[in-house]
Protein backbone atom coordinates (compact mmCIF):
# COMPACT_ATOMS: atom_id res chain seq x y z
CA UNK A 1 0.00 0.00 0.00
CA UNK A 2 1.35 3.37 -1.02
CA UNK A 3 0.73 6.24 1.38
CA UNK A 4 1.11 9.88 0.40
CA UNK A 5 1.17 13.10 2.39
CA UNK A 6 -0.22 16.37 1.07
CA UNK A 7 2.14 19.27 0.42
CA UNK A 8 0.41 21.23 3.19
CA UNK A 9 0.93 18.40 5.71
CA UNK A 10 4.54 17.92 4.53
CA UNK A 11 5.34 21.60 5.11
CA UNK A 12 3.62 21.46 8.50
CA UNK A 13 5.69 18.38 9.41
CA UNK A 14 8.92 20.16 8.46
CA UNK A 15 7.85 23.19 10.51
CA UNK A 16 7.05 21.04 13.56
CA UNK A 17 10.43 19.32 13.37
CA UNK A 18 12.22 22.65 12.87
CA UNK A 19 10.44 24.00 15.95
CA UNK A 20 11.37 20.92 17.99
CA UNK A 21 14.98 21.26 16.82
CA UNK A 22 15.14 24.96 17.74
CA UNK A 23 13.75 24.17 21.20
CA UNK A 24 16.00 21.12 21.57
CA UNK A 25 13.16 18.79 22.43
CA UNK A 26 11.67 15.57 21.09
CA UNK A 27 8.09 15.06 19.94
CA UNK A 28 5.95 11.93 20.04
CA UNK A 29 4.34 10.28 17.05
CA UNK A 30 0.93 10.82 18.65
CA UNK A 31 1.55 14.55 19.21
CA UNK A 32 2.57 14.98 15.57
CA UNK A 33 -0.48 13.11 14.28
CA UNK A 34 -2.70 15.35 16.41
CA UNK A 35 -0.93 18.63 15.58
CA UNK A 36 -0.79 17.90 11.86
CA UNK A 37 -4.38 16.58 11.82
CA UNK A 38 -3.36 13.89 9.37
CA UNK A 39 -6.17 12.00 7.65
CA UNK A 40 -6.64 8.25 8.13
CA UNK A 41 -4.43 6.21 8.03
CA UNK A 42 -2.63 8.91 10.03
CA UNK A 43 0.14 6.84 11.62
CA UNK A 44 1.03 5.13 8.33
CA UNK A 45 1.08 8.51 6.60
CA UNK A 46 3.36 9.97 9.28
CA UNK A 47 5.64 6.93 9.16
CA UNK A 48 5.95 7.12 5.38
CA UNK A 49 6.66 10.86 5.54
CA UNK A 50 9.33 10.41 8.23
CA UNK A 51 11.00 7.62 6.25
CA UNK A 52 10.97 9.82 3.13
CA UNK A 53 12.51 12.68 5.14
CA UNK A 54 15.16 10.32 6.51
CA UNK A 55 16.05 9.26 2.96
CA UNK A 56 16.31 12.91 1.87
CA UNK A 57 18.50 13.75 4.87
CA UNK A 58 20.73 10.70 4.31
CA UNK A 59 21.14 11.53 0.62
CA UNK A 60 22.16 15.10 1.56
CA UNK A 61 24.50 13.68 4.26
CA UNK A 62 22.58 15.44 7.03
CA UNK A 63 21.57 14.11 10.46
CA UNK A 64 18.18 12.39 10.37
CA UNK A 65 15.51 14.83 11.57
CA UNK A 66 13.12 11.92 11.96
CA UNK A 67 15.18 10.99 15.05
CA UNK A 68 13.31 13.77 16.87
CA UNK A 69 10.11 11.70 16.78
CA UNK A 70 9.76 9.15 19.57
CA UNK A 71 7.24 6.79 21.12
CA UNK A 72 5.48 7.96 24.22
CA UNK A 73 6.42 4.72 25.98
CA UNK A 74 9.05 4.34 28.66
CA UNK A 75 11.91 3.81 26.20
CA UNK A 76 11.63 7.38 24.80
CA UNK A 77 13.01 5.96 21.55
CA UNK A 78 11.58 5.96 18.06
CA UNK A 79 9.61 2.93 16.95
CA UNK A 80 11.55 -0.06 15.55
CA UNK A 81 10.70 1.03 11.99
CA UNK A 82 12.89 4.11 12.44
CA UNK A 83 15.89 1.94 13.19
CA UNK A 84 15.02 -0.40 10.29
CA UNK A 85 14.96 2.66 8.02
CA UNK A 86 18.30 3.89 9.44
CA UNK A 87 19.79 0.44 8.71
CA UNK A 88 18.49 0.57 5.11
CA UNK A 89 20.05 4.02 4.74
CA UNK A 90 23.40 2.78 6.07
CA UNK A 91 23.24 5.01 9.16
CA UNK A 92 22.83 2.35 11.87
CA UNK A 93 23.59 -1.31 12.33
CA UNK A 94 22.31 -3.49 15.11
CA UNK A 95 19.10 -4.40 16.88
CA UNK A 96 16.38 -1.74 17.14
CA UNK A 97 16.28 -1.97 20.91
CA UNK A 98 18.84 -2.03 23.66
CA UNK A 99 21.88 0.02 24.54
CA UNK A 100 23.35 0.31 21.04
CA UNK A 101 20.10 1.70 19.60
CA UNK A 102 19.62 4.11 22.51
CA UNK A 103 23.21 5.32 22.29
CA UNK A 104 23.09 5.81 18.51
CA UNK A 105 19.74 7.59 18.78
CA UNK A 106 21.02 9.97 21.47
CA UNK A 107 24.04 10.82 19.31
CA UNK A 108 21.85 11.35 16.23
CA UNK A 109 19.50 13.64 18.17
CA UNK A 110 22.50 15.69 19.36
CA UNK A 111 23.69 15.97 15.75
CA UNK A 112 20.22 17.12 14.64
CA UNK A 113 20.12 19.78 17.37
CA UNK A 114 23.55 21.09 16.27
CA UNK A 115 23.03 20.97 12.50
CA UNK A 116 21.96 24.05 10.54
CA UNK A 117 19.37 22.81 8.03
CA UNK A 118 18.63 24.93 4.96
CA UNK A 119 15.37 26.90 5.15
CA UNK A 120 12.37 25.19 3.60
CA UNK A 121 14.06 21.81 3.67
DAJOVEN-V874227 format. One record per residue. RES is the residue in one small letter. PHI is phi in whole degrees, -180 to 180 (none if undefined). NEAR is the number of other ideal C-beta (glycine too) atoms within 10 Angstrom. D_FIRST is the distance of its C-alpha to the first C-alpha in whole Angstrom. Layout:
<<RES;PHI;NEAR;D_FIRST> <RES;PHI;NEAR;D_FIRST>>
//
This chain:
<<x;none;5;0> <x;-94;4;4> <x;-120;15;6> <x;-122;10;10> <x;-117;20;13> <x;-69;13;16> <x;-60;7;19> <x;-63;9;21> <x;-68;18;19> <x;-62;15;19> <x;-64;12;23> <x;-65;17;23> <x;-62;24;21> <x;-60;17;24> <x;-66;13;27> <x;-62;17;26> <x;-69;21;26> <x;-65;16;29> <x;-65;13;31> <x;-61;19;30> <x;-64;21;31> <x;-60;9;34> <x;-89;10;35> <x;53;12;34> <x;-137;11;32> <x;-99;18;29> <x;-132;17;26> <x;-85;15;24> <x;-56;19;20> <x;-60;13;22> <x;-61;15;24> <x;-66;22;22> <x;-57;14;19> <x;-69;11;23> <x;-64;14;24> <x;-81;21;21> <x;50;9;21> <x;-70;20;17> <x;-74;10;16> <x;-65;7;13> <x;-86;12;11> <x;-59;18;14> <x;-67;15;13> <x;-66;12;10> <x;-64;20;11> <x;-63;22;14> <x;-60;19;13> <x;-62;16;11> <x;-65;22;14> <x;-67;26;16> <x;-68;19;15> <x;-64;17;15> <x;-63;21;19> <x;-61;21;19> <x;-64;15;19> <x;-63;14;21> <x;-64;21;24> <x;-64;17;24> <x;-61;9;24> <x;-86;10;27> <x;59;6;28> <x;-109;17;28> <x;-61;21;28> <x;-80;25;24> <x;-61;24;24> <x;-64;25;21> <x;-65;27;24> <x;-75;24;26> <x;-102;23;23> <x;-129;19;24> <x;-76;15;23> <x;-86;10;26> <x;-71;9;27> <x;-64;6;30> <x;-67;14;29> <x;57;13;28> <x;-114;21;26> <x;-65;26;22> <x;-67;18;20> <x;-54;13;19> <x;-60;12;16> <x;-63;26;18> <x;-69;22;21> <x;-60;13;18> <x;-64;24;17> <x;-62;25;21> <x;-65;14;22> <x;-58;13;19> <x;-85;15;21> <x;76;8;24> <x;-98;17;25> <x;-146;20;26> <x;-137;10;27> <x;133;14;27> <x;-70;12;26> <x;-82;19;24> <x;-137;12;27> <x;98;11;30> <x;-65;9;33> <x;-63;14;31> <x;-65;20;28> <x;-62;13;30> <x;-66;11;33> <x;-63;18;30> <x;-61;23;28> <x;-60;13;32> <x;-67;12;33> <x;-66;21;29> <x;-61;21;30> <x;-60;13;34> <x;-65;13;33> <x;-62;22;30> <x;-61;16;33> <x;-86;10;36> <x;-79;12;34> <x;-103;7;34> <x;-77;16;31> <x;-64;7;32> <x;-60;7;31> <x;74;8;28> <x;-115;12;26>>
//
